[in-house]
């Protein structure tokens, strides 16, 4: 029953209701297996996939209807425009309002805006980019005080700086680390 559709043009069809229905059928099947095993499945989301927006993601988890189906709070993946980066507090509030209650784990990263003919937003070492990570970490802690976030997609040599930056932000915001 679990089905993955590959096509060089599938990205254009992802918003179609038939794709949403297929996704829900697959996730409901997966949730039933997870429930039988007593495990939780966590779905990664990104603006360039069918799981494209915080609102859509919240609706999918609601419609699957299982406490064993959750999301990754990967807030960086849902910055869709330049103005959102430079008003990141408002965007973070929106993302967390939609996805926070249905998230199980989080990814901690930042965004850098790069020069070029068109806008390029790249992942950045946490604390070295443009986002208000204090807001993101505070909102995560409020929603999941015993939860955790992971650093990801960094070269090995960048993890010490990333960890130091995040711990510095946590200390500044008075967010406890266990």
C-alpha positions as CSV (number, residue, x, y, z in Angstrom):
1,X,0.0,0.0,0.0
2,X,2.9,2.4,0.7
3,X,3.6,4.0,-2.7
4,X,6.3,6.4,-3.8
5,X,5.9,8.0,-7.2
6,X,9.0,9.1,-9.1
7,X,8.8,11.3,-12.1
8,X,10.9,14.1,-13.5
9,X,7.7,16.2,-13.6
10,X,6.2,15.0,-10.3
11,X,7.1,18.2,-8.6
12,X,4.5,20.0,-10.8
13,X,1.8,17.5,-9.8
14,X,2.5,17.4,-6.0
15,X,-0.1,20.0,-5.1
16,X,-2.8,18.0,-6.9
17,X,-5.5,16.5,-4.7
18,X,-4.8,13.0,-6.1
19,X,-1.2,13.3,-4.7
20,X,-2.6,14.5,-1.3
21,X,-4.9,11.5,-1.2
22,X,-2.1,9.1,-2.1
23,X,0.1,10.7,0.6
24,X,-2.7,10.4,3.2
25,X,-3.4,6.7,2.3
26,X,0.3,5.9,2.6
27,X,0.7,7.8,5.9
28,X,-2.4,6.2,7.4
29,X,-1.0,2.7,6.5
30,X,2.3,3.6,8.0
31,X,0.7,5.0,11.1
32,X,-1.3,1.8,11.6
33,X,2.0,-0.2,11.4
34,X,3.6,2.3,13.8
35,X,0.7,2.0,16.2
36,X,0.9,-1.8,16.2
37,X,4.6,-1.6,17.0
38,X,4.3,1.2,19.6
39,X,6.6,3.4,17.6
40,X,6.3,7.0,16.3
41,X,7.0,7.9,12.7
42,X,8.4,11.4,12.1
43,X,8.0,13.0,8.6
44,X,10.5,15.5,7.2
45,X,9.0,18.5,5.5
46,X,10.2,21.0,2.9
47,X,8.8,23.8,0.8
48,X,9.8,21.9,-2.4
49,X,8.0,18.7,-1.6
50,X,4.3,17.9,-1.2
51,X,4.8,18.7,2.5
52,X,5.3,22.3,1.3
53,X,3.8,24.6,3.9
54,X,3.2,24.6,7.7
55,X,-0.6,24.8,7.1
56,X,-0.5,21.8,4.8
57,X,1.7,19.8,7.2
58,X,-0.6,20.4,10.1
59,X,-3.6,19.4,8.1
60,X,-1.9,16.2,6.9
61,X,-1.1,15.1,10.5
62,X,-4.6,16.0,11.5
63,X,-6.1,14.0,8.7
64,X,-3.9,11.0,9.3
65,X,-5.4,11.0,12.8
66,X,-2.7,9.1,14.7
67,X,-0.7,10.2,17.7
68,X,2.1,8.0,16.2
69,X,2.5,10.2,13.1
70,X,4.5,13.5,13.8
71,X,6.6,16.0,12.0
72,X,10.2,17.2,12.2
73,X,10.2,20.8,13.2
74,X,12.6,21.9,10.5
75,X,11.7,25.6,10.5
76,X,14.4,26.6,8.0
77,X,12.7,24.5,5.3
78,X,9.6,26.8,5.4
79,X,11.2,30.2,4.7
80,X,9.8,30.8,1.2
81,X,10.7,34.4,0.5
82,X,13.3,37.0,1.4
83,X,11.0,39.2,3.5
84,X,10.3,36.2,5.7
85,X,14.1,35.9,6.5
86,X,14.4,39.5,7.5
87,X,11.2,39.3,9.6
88,X,12.0,35.9,10.9
89,X,10.3,36.3,14.3
90,X,6.9,36.6,12.6
91,X,7.6,33.6,10.2
92,X,8.9,31.5,13.1
93,X,5.7,32.2,15.1
94,X,3.6,31.1,12.2
95,X,5.6,27.9,11.5
96,X,5.6,27.0,15.2
97,X,1.9,27.8,15.6
98,X,1.1,25.4,12.8
99,X,3.7,22.6,13.3
100,X,4.8,22.9,16.9
101,X,2.0,20.8,18.4
102,X,2.5,18.0,15.9
103,X,6.3,17.9,15.9
104,X,8.3,15.3,17.7
105,X,11.9,16.4,17.1
106,X,13.6,19.4,15.6
107,X,16.5,20.5,13.5
108,X,18.5,23.6,14.5
109,X,20.0,25.5,11.6
110,X,20.1,29.0,10.2
111,X,19.7,30.8,6.9
112,X,22.2,32.8,4.9
113,X,21.1,35.0,2.0
114,X,23.6,34.9,-0.8
115,X,24.4,37.5,-3.5
116,X,23.3,36.7,-7.0
117,X,21.0,37.6,-9.8
118,X,18.1,35.8,-8.0
119,X,17.7,35.2,-4.3
120,X,19.6,32.3,-2.9
121,X,18.9,31.2,0.6
122,X,21.3,28.5,2.0
123,X,21.5,26.7,5.2
124,X,24.0,28.2,7.6
125,X,25.8,27.3,10.8
126,X,23.3,28.2,13.6
127,X,24.1,31.7,14.9
128,X,26.0,32.7,11.8
129,X,23.0,33.5,9.7
130,X,20.0,35.8,9.6
131,X,17.3,34.1,11.7
132,X,16.2,35.0,15.2
133,X,17.3,31.6,16.7
134,X,16.5,32.8,20.2
135,X,12.8,32.9,19.2
136,X,13.0,29.5,17.5
137,X,14.7,27.9,20.5
138,X,12.4,29.5,23.0
139,X,9.3,28.4,21.1
140,X,10.7,24.9,20.8
141,X,11.3,24.7,24.5
142,X,7.9,26.1,25.3
143,X,6.2,23.5,23.1
144,X,8.5,20.6,24.0
145,X,10.4,21.3,27.2
146,X,11.9,17.8,27.3
147,X,12.3,17.6,23.5
148,X,15.5,17.9,21.5
149,X,16.8,19.5,18.4
150,X,19.7,18.2,16.2
151,X,22.3,20.1,14.3
152,X,22.5,18.9,10.7
153,X,23.9,19.4,7.2
154,X,27.2,20.8,8.4
155,X,30.8,19.9,7.5
156,X,32.4,18.1,10.4
157,X,34.6,21.0,11.3
158,X,31.6,23.3,11.7
159,X,29.8,21.3,14.5
160,X,31.9,22.7,17.4
161,X,31.0,26.3,16.3
162,X,27.4,25.4,15.8
163,X,27.1,23.8,19.2
164,X,28.9,26.7,20.9
165,X,26.6,29.2,19.1
166,X,23.4,27.3,20.1
167,X,24.5,27.0,23.7
168,X,25.3,30.7,23.8
169,X,21.9,31.6,22.4
170,X,20.3,29.2,24.9
171,X,22.2,30.8,27.8
172,X,21.3,34.3,26.6
173,X,17.6,33.3,26.4
174,X,17.8,31.5,29.7
175,X,16.6,28.3,28.2
176,X,17.7,25.3,30.2
177,X,19.7,22.5,28.7
178,X,19.3,19.0,30.2
